[in-house]
Amino acid sequence: MKKEIQISLLPEQVFLEEELLKSVSLFLKLEKERINHIEIIKRSIDARRTPINYQLKAHVYVDEDFTEVENTFNYQNVENSSDFVVIIGSGPAGLFAALQALEFGVKPIIFERGKDVRTRRKDLAILNKEGVVNPESNYCFGEGGAGTYSDGKLYTRSKKRGNVKRVLEALVYHGADKNILVDAHPHIGTNKLPQLIASIREQIISCGGEIHFDSKMTDIAIESGK
């Protein structure tokens, strides 16, 4: 059977597998041998008192086998698709709009005024060392958006926030650490984010999508109501 528990533990009890098993078995008053797997659902730090504790929400599989379900995304090949969508900007919203389009079988065509994530780094180095700003490639503009090189964070206070877990699963699918699926305040890491952005771009292109850098939208032409 699968039991859901909430438990407060010390850091060493959380991150050492044997200590976690021991703590959970004591909490449930069960023999350790009966616990086949502990799946952490949510993990947060409680620093309101000493010693600092972790608050865990977990599924405990007692006398029952656990089968891990891999995150699968149905990114379709849209190279020859007649359906397409034009996306302005390759920030978080633009990239995830493109991934969603691939799942729907629609070809995404992204126009980005800045440069790709690797070339963009060179312009930032010049900005930091010489104080010279490239107006089209800087901390604000370029692949990945404003937060890629500035420890950016994505927040929403909307009650219509959609499937946040699915977004985190997509990030893991493209190379992020699995811990972001359970941490209360998930953090990919500024040093890892550029490679993750490049992986998403490669996914889009390999499925037949398009990404055009150094392409700034200045106006929208409307002809015959279109």
Secondary structure, 3 states (H helix, E strand, C coil): CEEEEEEEECHHHHHCHHHHHHHHHHHHCCCHHHEEEEEEEEEEEECCCCCCEEEEEEEEEECCCCCCCCCCCCCCCCCCCCCEEEEECCCHHHHHHHHHHHHHCCEEEEECCCCCHHHHHHHHHHHHHHCCCECCECCCCCCCCCCCCCCCCCCCCCCCCCCHHHHHHHHHHCCCCHHHHCECCCCCCCCCHHHHHHHHHHHHHHCCCEEECCCCCCCCCCCCCC
